[in-house]
Amino acid sequence: MREFIILFLTSIFGGSASWLFFVKPKRKKAIAEAKGTELDNIEKAISIWRKLFEESEKRLLSKQDQFERTQKEHSKKIKNFEEKICFQTDCKNRIK
C-alpha cells in the first residue's frame, strides 16, 4: 500500500512539475505568437484599406475636376445661346 501511495504521489508531482516547466511556457508563447500574428494581419488589412481609400479618393477628385470643367463649358454654351436668342428677340439682357 505504501508503494502505491509513493507511486501515486510521484506521478502527480512529476506531472505537475512537467506541466509547470514545459507545457505552461509553451502555451504562453503560443498565445503571444498568435496575438503578434493577429496584429500583423490587422496592419496588413489597414494598409490594404488605406490603399483602396486613396485610390478611390484620387478617382473622385479626377471626376470632380472633370465635372467642373464640363460645367464651365456648359455655362459658356448657355451664355452663348442666350446671347444669340437676345439678338433675335427683345430681351432684358440684350447686349447693345
Number of C-alpha atoms within 10 A of each C-alpha: 6 7 8 9 10 11 12 12 12 12 12 12 12 12 11 13 12 12 13 11 10 11 13 12 12 12 11 11 12 12 12 12 12 12 12 12 12 12 12 12 12 12 12 12 12 12 12 12 12 12 12 12 12 12 12 12 12 12 12 12 12 12 12 12 12 12 12 12 12 12 12 12 12 12 12 12 12 12 12 12 12 14 15 12 13 15 14 9 9 9 12 7 10 14 8 4
